[in-house]
Amino acid sequence: MAHTFHIPVLGLAYSIDTPFKVAKFGISSVVSIVDDELCERMRQYHADQNNEIFIAISKTDNDYRAKRITAYLNLIKKLVDEQIEVIRKQKFEPETDITRYFELQPQTSQVKIFYDMMLAETSADKKNSFQNQLRNEVKTGRIDVNIMAKVDKINFVNGINSGPENSDALAALRGFANSNLNSSVVISAGLNPKLYSYLETFNDFYPTENGTFSKEIILKVSDFRSTNVQAKMLAKKGLWVTEFRIESGLNCGGHAFATEGLLFGPILQEFKNSRATLYNELILIYRSALNLKGINNDFLPEQRITAQGGIGTAAEQNYLIETYGLDATGWGSPFLLVDEATTVDNDTLNQLVVATESDFYLSNSSPLGVPFNNFRKSTAEIERQERIARNRPGSPCTKKYLCSNTEFTTEPICTASRKYQNLKIKSLKSLNLTAIDLTKQIEAVTEKICLCEGLCSSTYIKYNLLKPKESKAVSICPGPNLAYFSKKYTLKEMIDNIYGRINLLDGINRPNLFTKELKLYIEYLNKEFENFGNGILNMVQTNKKIDYLKKFYNQLQQGIEYYRGSIEKADADLKIWSKEQVFLFEKAVIQMSNLTPQLLNLCSKAG
């Protein structure tokens, strides 16, 4: 693909129909297939908009979850393929999509260079010939899907377990595998051996006779060690990972999987240094597994490495690609402000436009028990606080995708549900806690919010699809980088910013992506110190926690030294480490030094 960026998955619904909007321009994006109800309603909406026949798939139908996902993905592919055919027949005139297709390409791409040659050509015959060649270069952006490995609830029918293959993640995978898409599944949020074994049962993930794949596997990862483990586990099954999608542990949107103080730069450096070795190790394991399955394949499959999280300027985009040898980058949260790319209701969009740094924060609001990037001004957060004020904390639990807690029940329930929170608060009140401790623990319980509904409602509002009595409360989970973007943008403006044709952040006092992530990790570690000081642990637990905090602190220090080395050899033209950026970096380092006394104090408590 000519473009050197992709749009990652954004919540459940914010990128649910992004391919309809951008794939025709050769831009790749990722659709969440966690929620089959969302897929079904979006299929009906887009079928109606495009005069397509819609036949509903009921929840009473056999294998309805997988079938709904397959049907929606097939509709996306059909409509996008039709868009491409229309574009190829258009004239090269201002404002036509074929003109936009080539105008949006990066300046260094071969198709953009050839397009510019066509524009400069004065011979009518040659210009026409160039245009016909360019029409053949119009390619669809990839329509990839995302499955969160941890969102894998077991489903019951009439109280009976419906079987492992009908768990949420496995049924979603089956929905993708049975679709007509030639694209990738992006597996995120950890390791799921069940899901990996199920991948093995679908022929599309194995190479064809010419060495290509009908469907590919992308792992979204946060460090090299876990990447090594997961990729080798898949290779032993004869499954090839075609891309490692590295995401910053904290400087990202949605759920945040913090490393133990490993920073983005050193992680990318390790991938660069170990890329060839990892490939060679994987290819041996992979080919051996294929041979055991009777599949002969002498081709060398490609393996891309991309990175995402907090990128905001062309200088950062170019620095990452050139310094670490990346194949591309991911730009997520900024596209929430681009109506031509994502789906956000007008009220929420207007709130995002005027938001400041303090409006974006790392919360404990996810029922998954994983830190979650939240937005203070979201209507879901306002509704949560109103329910607490009415002494009715928690949400009605209708979709049940995040049901995993069996503390009080036999069948799992969600920690954001009213049922769980009432039971938990009642239990806490029976423990004879101090008033301060009781308040703190109740606040921790009631902080959880319903993401199944909240991450879909914005799209339903936008398209006027809300059902009677359906919640209008919107949850949205941008990364902290969004604070520096302060208006609604066109697709052209955002892409021009990515490729350096304009600078949307010109004049904005913003730390670069590395410094911002460092600051986020320092804040995270400081909270870890505070939580440790307030906790009640035995000596074994205390020593284990202190070892963790020491490792976290030391790896942050190593990251700081790595960046200091980068600053010393920085290319001034890249502007990634300008004098202003170095100043902001050193300010963050001072914050880090303030944590040293806390660490020393904690170490003195070790047994």
C-alpha positions as CSV (number, residue, x, y, z in Angstrom):
1,M,0.0,0.0,0.0
2,A,1.2,3.5,-0.8
3,H,0.0,5.1,2.5
4,T,2.3,4.8,5.4
5,F,-0.3,5.0,8.1
6,H,-3.5,3.1,9.1
7,I,-6.4,4.0,11.4
8,P,-6.5,1.6,14.3
9,V,-9.7,0.4,15.9
10,L,-11.5,3.1,17.8
11,G,-13.7,1.9,20.7
12,L,-16.5,-0.4,19.6
13,A,-18.3,1.9,17.2
14,Y,-16.2,5.0,16.3
15,S,-14.5,3.1,13.5
16,I,-17.3,0.6,12.9
17,D,-18.0,2.0,9.4
18,T,-14.7,3.8,8.7
19,P,-13.9,1.5,5.7
20,F,-17.0,2.9,4.0
21,K,-15.5,6.3,4.3
22,V,-11.7,5.8,3.7
23,A,-11.0,2.4,2.0
24,K,-11.8,3.9,-1.4
25,F,-8.8,6.2,-0.9
26,G,-6.5,3.4,-0.2
27,I,-6.5,4.0,3.5
28,S,-6.5,0.9,5.8
29,S,-8.6,0.8,9.0
30,V,-9.8,-1.6,11.6
31,V,-13.3,-2.5,12.6
32,S,-14.2,-3.9,16.0
33,I,-16.3,-7.1,15.8
34,V,-16.8,-7.5,19.5
35,D,-20.5,-6.5,19.3
36,D,-22.6,-8.5,16.9
37,E,-25.7,-6.4,17.7
38,L,-23.8,-3.3,16.6
39,C,-22.7,-5.1,13.4
40,E,-26.3,-6.1,12.6
41,R,-27.7,-2.6,13.1
42,M,-25.0,-1.1,11.1
43,R,-25.6,-3.6,8.3
44,Q,-29.2,-2.7,8.2
45,Y,-28.4,1.0,8.2
46,H,-25.9,0.8,5.3
47,A,-28.0,-1.7,3.4
48,D,-30.9,0.8,3.6
49,Q,-28.6,3.7,2.6
50,N,-27.4,1.8,-0.5
51,N,-30.7,0.1,-1.6
52,E,-29.3,-3.3,-0.6
53,I,-31.6,-6.1,0.5
54,F,-31.5,-6.6,4.2
55,I,-32.6,-9.9,5.8
56,A,-32.3,-9.8,9.6
57,I,-30.4,-12.4,11.5
58,S,-32.2,-13.1,14.7
59,K,-30.7,-14.0,18.1
60,T,-32.8,-17.2,17.9
61,D,-30.9,-18.3,14.7
62,N,-28.3,-20.9,15.0
63,D,-24.8,-19.4,15.3
64,Y,-26.3,-15.9,15.0
65,R,-23.3,-14.0,16.4
66,A,-20.8,-15.3,13.8
67,K,-23.4,-15.0,11.0
68,R,-24.2,-11.4,11.8
69,I,-20.5,-10.5,11.7
70,T,-19.9,-12.3,8.5
71,A,-22.9,-10.6,6.9
72,Y,-21.7,-7.2,7.9
73,L,-18.2,-7.7,6.7
74,N,-19.4,-9.0,3.4
75,L,-21.6,-5.9,2.9
76,I,-18.6,-3.7,3.7
77,K,-16.5,-5.5,1.1
78,K,-19.3,-5.4,-1.5
79,L,-20.0,-1.7,-1.1
80,V,-16.3,-0.7,-1.0
81,D,-15.6,-2.8,-4.1
82,E,-18.4,-0.9,-5.9
83,Q,-17.0,2.4,-4.7
84,I,-13.6,1.5,-6.3
85,E,-15.2,0.6,-9.6
86,V,-17.0,4.0,-9.7
87,I,-13.8,5.8,-8.9
88,R,-11.8,4.1,-11.7
89,K,-14.3,5.4,-14.2
90,Q,-14.3,9.0,-13.0
91,K,-12.6,11.9,-14.8
92,F,-9.5,13.5,-13.3
93,E,-11.2,16.7,-12.4
94,P,-11.2,18.8,-9.2
95,E,-13.2,17.3,-6.3
96,T,-13.7,13.9,-7.9
97,D,-12.8,10.9,-5.7
98,I,-10.2,9.7,-8.2
99,T,-8.4,13.1,-8.0
100,R,-8.7,13.0,-4.2
101,Y,-7.3,9.4,-4.2
102,F,-4.0,10.6,-5.7
103,E,-3.9,14.0,-4.0
104,L,-4.0,12.3,-0.6
105,Q,-1.0,10.0,-1.3
106,P,2.4,10.7,0.3
107,Q,4.7,12.8,-1.9
108,T,7.3,10.1,-2.0
109,S,5.0,7.3,-3.2
110,Q,5.4,6.1,-6.7
111,V,1.7,6.6,-7.6
112,K,1.9,10.2,-6.4
113,I,5.0,10.9,-8.4
114,F,3.4,9.3,-11.5
115,Y,0.2,11.3,-10.8
116,D,2.2,14.6,-10.7
117,M,3.9,13.6,-14.0
118,M,0.4,13.1,-15.5
119,L,-0.6,16.6,-14.3
120,A,2.5,18.2,-15.9
121,E,2.1,16.3,-19.2
122,T,1.1,18.6,-22.1
123,S,0.4,16.0,-24.7
124,A,-3.3,15.0,-24.6
125,D,-2.6,11.5,-25.8
126,K,0.2,10.9,-23.3
127,K,-2.0,12.4,-20.5
128,N,-4.8,10.1,-21.4
129,S,-2.5,7.1,-21.4
130,F,-1.1,8.1,-18.0
131,Q,-4.6,8.5,-16.6
132,N,-5.6,5.0,-17.8
133,Q,-2.5,3.6,-16.1
134,L,-3.3,5.5,-12.9
135,R,-6.9,4.1,-12.9
136,N,-5.3,0.6,-12.5
137,E,-3.4,1.8,-9.5
138,V,-6.5,2.6,-7.5
139,K,-6.5,0.0,-4.7
140,T,-8.7,-0.6,-1.8
141,G,-7.4,0.1,1.7
142,R,-7.3,-2.9,3.9
143,I,-10.5,-3.7,5.9
144,D,-9.1,-5.3,9.0
145,V,-11.0,-6.4,12.1
146,N,-10.2,-6.4,15.8
147,I,-10.8,-9.1,18.4
148,M,-9.9,-8.4,22.0
149,A,-8.6,-11.7,23.3
150,K,-9.8,-11.0,26.9
151,V,-13.4,-10.4,25.7
152,D,-14.3,-14.0,25.5
153,K,-17.3,-14.7,27.6
154,I,-18.8,-18.2,27.7
155,N,-22.3,-18.1,26.4
156,F,-25.3,-20.1,27.8
157,V,-28.5,-21.2,26.2
158,N,-31.3,-22.0,28.7
159,G,-28.7,-22.2,31.4
160,I,-26.5,-24.7,29.5
161,N,-23.0,-23.9,28.3
162,S,-23.2,-23.6,24.5
163,G,-19.7,-24.9,24.0
164,P,-16.2,-23.3,23.7
165,E,-16.5,-22.6,20.0
166,N,-19.4,-20.3,20.8
167,S,-17.6,-18.0,23.3
168,D,-17.5,-14.4,22.2
169,A,-14.0,-14.3,20.8
170,L,-14.2,-17.6,19.0
171,A,-17.6,-16.8,17.4
172,A,-16.3,-13.4,16.3
173,L,-13.2,-15.1,14.7
174,R,-15.5,-17.5,12.9
175,G,-17.5,-14.6,11.6
176,F,-14.4,-13.0,10.1
177,A,-13.0,-16.3,8.8
178,N,-16.2,-17.1,7.0
179,S,-16.4,-13.6,5.4
180,N,-15.3,-12.6,1.9
181,L,-12.6,-10.2,3.1
182,N,-9.0,-10.7,2.2
183,S,-7.5,-8.9,5.2
184,S,-6.3,-9.3,8.7
185,V,-7.6,-10.0,12.2
186,V,-5.9,-7.8,14.7
187,I,-5.6,-9.7,18.0
188,S,-5.2,-7.4,21.0
189,A,-5.4,-7.3,24.8
190,G,-3.3,-10.3,25.7
191,L,-2.8,-14.0,25.0
192,N,-5.8,-16.4,24.6
193,P,-4.6,-20.0,24.0
194,K,-8.2,-21.0,23.1
195,L,-8.4,-18.4,20.4
196,Y,-5.0,-19.3,19.0
197,S,-6.0,-23.0,18.8
198,Y,-9.2,-22.0,17.0
199,L,-7.3,-20.0,14.4
200,E,-5.6,-23.3,13.5
201,T,-8.9,-24.7,12.2
202,F,-9.4,-22.2,9.4
203,N,-7.7,-22.9,6.0
204,D,-7.7,-19.2,5.1
205,F,-4.9,-18.5,7.6
206,Y,-2.6,-21.0,5.9
207,P,-0.5,-20.1,2.7
208,T,-1.9,-20.7,-0.7
209,E,0.2,-22.4,-3.4
210,N,1.8,-19.1,-4.4
211,G,2.7,-18.2,-0.8
212,T,0.0,-15.6,-0.2
213,F,-2.7,-15.6,2.5
214,S,-6.5,-15.1,2.1
215,K,-6.5,-13.9,5.7
216,E,-3.7,-12.7,7.9
217,I,-2.9,-12.4,11.6
218,I,-1.7,-9.1,13.2
219,L,-0.7,-9.0,16.8
220,K,-1.1,-5.8,18.7
221,V,1.7,-5.8,21.3
222,S,3.4,-3.6,23.9
223,D,6.8,-5.2,24.3
224,F,9.3,-7.6,22.6
225,R,9.2,-10.4,25.2
226,S,5.4,-11.0,24.9
227,T,5.7,-10.7,21.1
228,N,8.3,-13.4,21.0
229,V,6.1,-15.7,23.1
230,Q,2.9,-15.2,21.2
231,A,4.5,-15.3,17.7
232,K,6.3,-18.6,18.5
233,M,3.1,-20.1,20.0
234,L,1.3,-19.3,16.7
235,A,4.2,-20.5,14.5
236,K,4.2,-23.9,16.2
237,K,0.6,-24.2,15.0
238,G,1.7,-23.3,11.4
239,L,0.3,-19.8,11.7
240,W,2.3,-16.8,10.5
241,V,2.1,-13.3,12.1
242,T,2.3,-10.9,9.2
243,E,2.5,-7.8,11.3
244,F,3.5,-6.8,14.8
245,R,1.6,-3.7,15.7
246,I,3.4,-2.1,18.6
247,E,1.4,0.3,20.8
248,S,2.6,2.6,23.6
249,G,1.6,1.2,26.9
250,L,0.0,4.4,28.2
251,N,0.1,7.1,25.4
252,C,-2.8,5.5,23.5
253,G,-6.6,5.4,23.5
254,G,-8.9,2.8,25.0
255,H,-7.5,0.2,27.3
256,A,-3.9,0.8,28.4
257,F,-1.5,-2.0,29.0
258,A,1.3,-0.4,30.9
259,T,4.7,-2.1,30.7
260,E,6.9,-2.3,33.8
261,G,8.5,1.0,33.0
262,L,9.7,0.0,29.5
263,L,9.4,3.1,27.3
264,F,8.3,3.3,23.6
265,G,11.7,4.3,22.2
266,P,13.7,1.5,23.8
267,I,11.0,-1.0,22.9
268,L,11.1,0.1,19.2
269,Q,14.9,-0.1,19.4
270,E,14.7,-3.7,20.6
271,F,12.4,-4.6,17.8
272,K,14.7,-3.1,15.3
273,N,17.8,-4.8,16.7
274,S,16.1,-8.2,17.0
275,R,13.9,-8.1,13.9
276,A,16.0,-10.3,11.7
277,T,16.8,-12.8,14.5
278,L,13.1,-13.2,15.4
279,Y,12.1,-13.7,11.8
280,N,14.7,-16.4,11.3
281,E,13.6,-18.2,14.5
282,L,9.9,-18.0,13.5
283,I,10.4,-19.1,9.9
284,L,12.1,-22.4,11.1
285,I,9.3,-23.1,13.6
286,Y,6.6,-22.2,11.1
287,R,7.9,-24.3,8.2
288,S,8.4,-27.3,10.5
289,A,4.8,-27.0,11.7
290,L,3.5,-26.7,8.1
291,N,5.5,-29.8,7.1
292,L,3.8,-31.7,9.9
293,K,0.4,-30.6,8.4
294,G,1.4,-31.7,5.0
295,I,1.7,-28.2,3.6
296,N,4.8,-27.5,1.5
297,N,5.7,-23.9,1.3
298,D,9.1,-22.5,0.3
299,F,8.1,-18.9,0.1
300,L,9.3,-16.3,2.6
301,P,6.3,-14.5,4.0
302,E,6.6,-10.8,4.8
303,Q,6.5,-9.6,8.3
304,R,5.7,-5.9,8.9
305,I,6.4,-3.9,12.0
306,T,4.2,-0.8,12.7
307,A,3.8,1.4,15.7
308,Q,1.1,3.6,17.2
309,G,0.3,5.8,20.2
310,G,0.5,9.5,20.6
311,I,1.9,10.4,17.2
312,G,0.9,14.0,16.2
313,T,3.3,15.5,13.6
314,A,4.9,14.5,10.4
315,A,8.3,14.9,12.1
316,E,7.3,12.2,14.6
317,Q,5.9,10.0,11.8
318,N,9.1,10.3,9.7
319,Y,11.3,9.8,12.8
320,L,9.6,6.6,13.8
321,I,9.7,5.1,10.3
322,E,13.3,6.2,9.5
323,T,14.9,5.6,12.9
324,Y,13.3,2.2,13.7
325,G,12.8,0.9,10.2
326,L,9.0,0.7,10.6
327,D,6.8,-0.2,7.7
328,A,4.0,2.2,8.8
329,T,2.4,3.9,11.8
330,G,-1.1,4.1,13.3
331,W,-3.0,7.3,13.9
332,G,-6.1,6.8,16.0
333,S,-7.5,9.5,18.4
334,P,-6.9,12.5,16.1
335,F,-9.2,10.9,13.5
336,L,-12.1,11.2,16.0
337,L,-12.2,14.9,15.0
338,V,-12.5,13.9,11.3
339,D,-16.2,13.3,10.4
340,E,-15.1,12.0,7.0
341,A,-13.3,9.1,8.7
342,T,-15.1,8.2,12.0
343,T,-18.5,8.3,13.5
344,V,-19.0,10.5,16.5
345,D,-22.2,12.3,17.6
346,N,-22.2,16.1,17.3
347,D,-22.4,16.9,21.0
348,T,-19.5,14.6,21.9
349,L,-17.5,15.9,18.9
350,N,-18.0,19.5,20.1
351,Q,-16.8,18.5,23.6
352,L,-13.7,16.9,22.2
353,V,-12.8,20.0,20.2
354,V,-12.7,22.2,23.2
355,A,-11.2,19.7,25.6
356,T,-7.9,20.3,27.5
357,E,-5.2,18.0,28.9
358,S,-7.0,17.7,32.2
359,D,-10.2,16.3,30.5
360,F,-8.3,13.1,29.4
361,Y,-7.2,10.8,32.2
362,L,-6.3,7.2,32.9
363,S,-9.1,5.6,34.9
364,N,-10.1,2.3,36.5
365,S,-13.5,2.5,34.9
366,S,-13.3,-0.6,32.7
367,P,-15.0,-3.8,33.9
368,L,-12.0,-5.7,32.5
369,G,-9.9,-4.5,35.4
370,V,-7.4,-2.9,33.0
371,P,-6.6,0.9,33.1
372,F,-8.8,2.7,30.6
373,N,-8.3,6.1,29.0
374,N,-11.4,8.1,29.8
375,F,-12.9,11.5,29.0
376,R,-14.2,13.5,32.0
377,K,-16.9,15.3,30.0
378,S,-18.5,12.3,28.5
379,T,-22.2,11.8,29.2
380,A,-21.5,8.3,30.5
381,E,-19.3,9.7,33.2
382,I,-21.9,12.3,34.0
383,E,-24.6,9.7,34.2
384,R,-22.4,7.5,36.4
385,Q,-22.1,10.3,39.0
386,E,-25.8,11.1,38.8
387,R,-26.7,7.5,39.6
388,I,-24.4,7.5,42.6
389,A,-26.0,10.7,43.8
390,R,-29.4,9.0,43.5
391,N,-28.1,6.0,45.5
392,R,-28.5,3.8,42.5
393,P,-24.9,3.1,41.3
394,G,-24.2,0.7,38.4
395,S,-25.7,0.2,35.0
396,P,-28.4,-2.2,33.7
397,C,-26.5,-5.0,32.0
398,T,-28.1,-5.9,28.7
399,K,-25.3,-7.0,26.4
400,K,-23.1,-8.8,28.9
401,Y,-19.9,-8.9,26.9
402,L,-17.7,-8.0,29.9
403,C,-19.3,-10.4,32.4
404,S,-16.5,-12.2,34.2
405,N,-17.0,-11.8,37.9
406,T,-18.3,-14.8,40.0
407,E,-17.7,-13.3,43.5
408,F,-21.4,-13.4,44.4
409,T,-23.0,-15.4,41.6
410,T,-22.6,-18.7,39.8
411,E,-23.0,-17.2,36.4
412,P,-20.5,-14.4,35.7
413,I,-21.8,-10.8,36.0
414,C,-20.2,-7.5,35.1
415,T,-18.6,-5.3,37.7
416,A,-20.2,-2.2,36.1
417,S,-23.7,-3.7,36.6
418,R,-26.1,-2.5,39.2
419,K,-26.5,-6.0,40.5
420,Y,-22.8,-6.5,41.2
421,Q,-22.2,-3.0,42.7
422,N,-25.1,-3.4,45.1
423,L,-23.9,-6.8,46.2
424,K,-20.3,-5.6,46.6
425,I,-21.3,-2.4,48.5
426,K,-23.4,-4.5,50.9
427,S,-20.5,-6.9,51.4
428,L,-18.1,-4.0,52.1
429,K,-20.4,-2.5,54.7
430,S,-20.3,-5.7,56.6
431,L,-16.6,-5.6,57.1
432,N,-16.4,-3.0,59.8
433,L,-14.0,-0.8,57.8
434,T,-13.2,2.7,58.9
435,A,-15.3,5.4,57.3
436,I,-12.4,6.6,55.2
437,D,-11.5,3.0,54.0
438,L,-15.2,2.2,53.3
439,T,-15.6,5.4,51.2
440,K,-12.4,4.6,49.2
441,Q,-13.5,1.1,48.5
442,I,-17.0,2.0,47.5
443,E,-15.6,4.7,45.1
444,A,-13.4,2.0,43.5
445,V,-16.5,-0.2,43.0
446,T,-18.7,2.6,41.6
447,E,-16.0,3.9,39.2
448,K,-16.8,1.1,36.8
449,I,-18.9,2.1,33.8
450,C,-20.8,0.2,31.1
451,L,-18.7,0.1,28.0
452,C,-20.9,-2.2,26.0
453,E,-23.6,0.4,25.7
454,G,-21.5,3.6,26.1
455,L,-19.0,2.8,23.3
456,C,-21.9,2.2,20.8
457,S,-24.4,4.9,21.7
458,S,-22.6,7.8,20.0
459,T,-22.9,6.0,16.6
460,Y,-26.6,5.2,17.3
461,I,-27.2,8.9,18.1
462,K,-25.3,10.0,15.0
463,Y,-27.4,7.9,12.7
464,N,-30.7,8.2,14.6
465,L,-30.7,4.5,15.4
466,L,-31.4,4.6,19.2
467,K,-34.2,2.4,20.3
468,P,-36.8,3.4,22.9
469,K,-35.4,3.3,26.5
470,E,-31.9,2.7,25.1
471,S,-29.2,4.7,26.9
472,K,-28.0,7.9,25.4
473,A,-25.0,8.0,27.6
474,V,-21.8,8.1,25.5
475,S,-18.4,6.6,26.6
476,I,-15.4,7.7,24.6
477,C,-11.8,6.7,25.2
478,P,-9.3,9.0,23.3
479,G,-5.6,9.0,24.0
480,P,-4.2,12.0,25.8
481,N,-2.7,13.2,22.5
482,L,-6.1,14.4,21.4
483,A,-5.9,17.4,23.8
484,Y,-3.5,19.1,21.4
485,F,-5.9,19.0,18.4
486,S,-8.5,21.7,18.8
487,K,-10.9,21.8,15.8
488,K,-12.9,19.6,13.4
489,Y,-10.7,18.6,10.5
490,T,-11.3,17.4,7.0
491,L,-9.8,14.1,5.9
492,K,-7.4,16.1,3.6
493,E,-6.3,18.3,6.5
494,M,-5.5,15.3,8.8
495,I,-3.6,13.4,6.0
496,D,-1.7,16.5,5.0
497,N,-0.6,16.8,8.6
498,I,0.6,13.2,8.6
499,Y,2.7,13.7,5.5
500,G,4.0,17.2,6.4
501,R,2.1,19.2,3.8
502,I,0.7,21.2,6.7
503,N,1.3,21.2,10.5
504,L,-2.0,21.2,12.5
505,L,0.0,21.6,15.8
506,D,2.1,24.5,14.7
507,G,2.6,26.8,17.6
508,I,1.2,24.4,20.2
509,N,3.2,23.8,23.3
510,R,3.2,20.0,23.1
511,P,5.8,17.5,24.3
512,N,6.8,15.0,21.6
513,L,5.4,11.5,21.8
514,F,8.4,10.2,23.8
515,T,8.3,12.9,26.5
516,K,4.5,12.7,26.8
517,E,4.7,8.9,27.4
518,L,7.5,9.4,29.9
519,K,5.3,11.9,31.8
520,L,2.4,9.5,31.8
521,Y,4.6,6.7,33.2
522,I,5.9,8.9,35.9
523,E,2.3,9.8,36.9
524,Y,1.4,6.1,36.8
525,L,4.4,5.1,39.0
526,N,3.6,7.9,41.5
527,K,0.0,6.4,41.8
528,E,1.5,3.0,42.3
529,F,3.6,4.4,45.2
530,E,0.5,6.0,46.7
531,N,-1.6,2.8,46.4
532,F,1.2,0.7,47.9
533,G,1.4,3.1,50.9
534,N,-2.3,2.8,51.4
535,G,-2.5,-1.0,51.0
536,I,-2.4,-3.7,53.7
537,L,0.1,-6.4,52.6
538,N,1.9,-9.2,54.4
539,M,5.7,-9.3,54.2
540,V,5.9,-11.6,51.2
541,Q,3.5,-9.4,49.3
542,T,5.3,-6.3,50.4
543,N,8.7,-7.6,49.1
544,K,7.1,-8.7,45.8
545,K,5.5,-5.3,45.3
546,I,8.7,-3.4,46.2
547,D,10.7,-5.5,43.7
548,Y,8.1,-4.6,41.0
549,L,8.3,-0.9,41.8
550,K,12.1,-1.0,41.8
551,K,12.1,-2.7,38.4
552,F,9.6,-0.2,37.1
553,Y,11.7,2.8,38.4
554,N,15.0,1.4,37.0
555,Q,13.6,0.7,33.6
556,L,12.2,4.2,33.4
557,Q,15.7,5.5,34.3
558,Q,17.2,3.3,31.5
559,G,14.6,4.8,29.1
560,I,15.7,8.3,30.1
561,E,19.3,7.5,29.4
562,Y,18.3,6.0,26.0
563,Y,16.5,9.3,25.1
564,R,19.5,11.3,26.2
565,G,21.6,9.3,23.8
566,S,19.0,10.0,21.0
567,I,19.2,13.7,21.8
568,E,22.9,13.8,21.4
569,K,22.8,12.3,17.9
570,A,19.5,13.8,16.8
571,D,19.2,15.0,13.2
572,A,18.2,18.7,13.5
573,D,16.1,18.5,10.3
574,L,13.7,16.0,11.9
575,K,12.8,18.5,14.7
576,I,11.9,15.6,17.0
577,W,14.5,16.9,19.6
578,S,14.5,20.6,19.1
579,K,15.7,22.8,22.0
580,E,12.1,23.3,23.1
581,Q,11.5,19.6,23.1
582,V,14.7,18.9,25.0
583,F,13.5,21.5,27.6
584,L,10.2,19.7,28.0
585,F,12.0,16.4,28.3
586,E,14.3,17.6,31.1
587,K,11.3,19.0,33.0
588,A,9.8,15.5,32.9
589,V,13.1,14.1,34.2
590,I,13.0,16.4,37.2
591,Q,9.5,15.0,38.0
592,M,11.1,11.6,37.9
593,S,13.9,12.6,40.3
594,N,11.2,13.6,42.8
595,L,10.1,9.9,43.0
596,T,13.5,8.8,44.2
597,P,12.9,9.5,47.9
598,Q,9.6,7.6,47.8
599,L,11.4,4.6,46.4
600,L,14.1,4.7,49.0
601,N,11.5,5.0,51.7
602,L,9.6,1.9,50.4
603,C,12.8,-0.1,50.1
604,S,13.5,0.5,53.8
605,K,10.3,-1.5,54.5
606,A,11.5,-4.6,52.7
607,G,12.1,-7.7,54.8
